[in-house]
Amino acid sequence: MQFLTFLIATLVSNLKVSNSVSYAFVLFSAVVELFLTSPALIAYLYMDGTPTWVSYFIMIMSLYPPFNYTKVFVDISSKSGYHWDL
């Protein structure tokens, strides 16, 4: 995530705009991660019989590193026998 922010900052012409864009990206990622930390939501996304847009959403979100990180912890907790209420 930091490398992507640094890349965005180097592509922008001046320092003030690059700081604003980088902070906006970090804020956006924090908000997205806040919504994706729900284990029940992650479990719902991987249930059988979900709509086709869910598979596209998973494909796009698999490029976002915190999504995979959250998925790992949901998998570990589901293997331990804890079931999330949907």
C-alpha positions in Angstrom: 0.0 0.0 0.0 2.8 2.4 0.8 4.5 1.7 -2.5 1.3 2.4 -4.4 1.0 5.7 -2.5 4.6 6.6 -3.3 3.9 5.8 -7.0 0.9 8.1 -7.0 2.9 10.8 -5.3 5.7 10.7 -7.9 3.3 10.8 -10.8 1.7 14.1 -9.6 3.4 17.3 -10.6 3.8 19.3 -7.3 4.2 18.4 -3.6 0.9 19.8 -2.4 -1.2 17.9 -4.8 0.8 14.7 -4.3 0.2 14.9 -0.5 -3.5 15.4 -1.0 -3.8 12.5 -3.5 -1.7 10.2 -1.2 -3.8 11.1 1.9 -7.0 10.6 -0.1 -5.8 7.2 -1.2 -4.9 6.2 2.4 -8.2 7.5 3.7 -10.1 5.6 1.0 -8.3 2.4 1.8 -9.0 2.8 5.5 -12.7 3.3 4.8 -12.8 0.3 2.5 -11.0 -1.8 5.1 -13.5 -0.7 7.7 -16.3 -2.2 5.7 -14.4 -5.3 4.7 -13.4 -6.3 8.2 -16.7 -7.9 8.9 -16.2 -11.7 8.9 -19.9 -12.2 8.2 -19.5 -10.1 5.0 -16.5 -12.1 3.9 -18.2 -15.4 4.6 -21.3 -14.2 2.6 -19.1 -13.3 -0.4 -17.7 -16.8 -0.6 -21.1 -18.6 -0.1 -22.5 -20.8 -2.9 -25.3 -19.2 -4.9 -24.1 -15.6 -4.8 -24.9 -13.4 -7.8 -22.3 -13.0 -10.6 -21.4 -9.5 -9.6 -20.0 -10.9 -6.4 -17.4 -12.9 -8.3 -16.3 -9.7 -10.2 -16.1 -7.9 -6.9 -13.9 -10.6 -5.4 -11.7 -10.5 -8.5 -11.2 -6.7 -8.2 -10.8 -6.8 -4.4 -8.2 -9.6 -4.6 -5.8 -6.9 -6.0 -6.3 -5.0 -2.8 -3.9 -6.4 -0.2 -5.9 -5.8 3.0 -8.8 -7.8 1.5 -6.6 -10.9 1.3 -5.3 -10.2 4.8 -8.8 -10.1 6.2 -9.7 -13.3 4.2 -6.9 -15.2 5.8 -8.1 -14.4 9.4 -11.7 -15.4 8.4 -10.4 -18.7 7.0 -8.4 -19.4 10.2 -11.4 -18.6 12.4 -13.7 -20.7 10.3 -11.3 -23.7 10.5 -11.2 -23.3 14.3 -14.9 -24.1 14.5 -16.3 -20.6 15.0 -19.2 -19.8 12.8 -20.2 -16.3 12.0 -23.9 -15.3 12.2 -25.1 -14.1 8.9 
